Amino acid sequence: MPDIKKRPLPVFDAEGRPLRLKPRITYKLRVKNGYILALTSNQHQTRLPNLVNLHEDNPHTK
């Protein structure tokens, strides 16, 4: 069985920008293709490209 590196999935906001979750804010989390989409109560999921490919230079995706 191959070894699989377990790494945390990067988190993005509704507009596709990298996000750090904040305390005392409620998020709805959606697991997508290799990342987590974090939406607040007033946000809705929109069509986004594969954000992991767009943010390959992001240290959270490595």
Beta strands, then each sheet from edge to edge (+ up, - down):
strand 1: 11-12
strand 2: 28-31
strand 3: 36-39
sheet 1: 1+ 3+ 2-
end
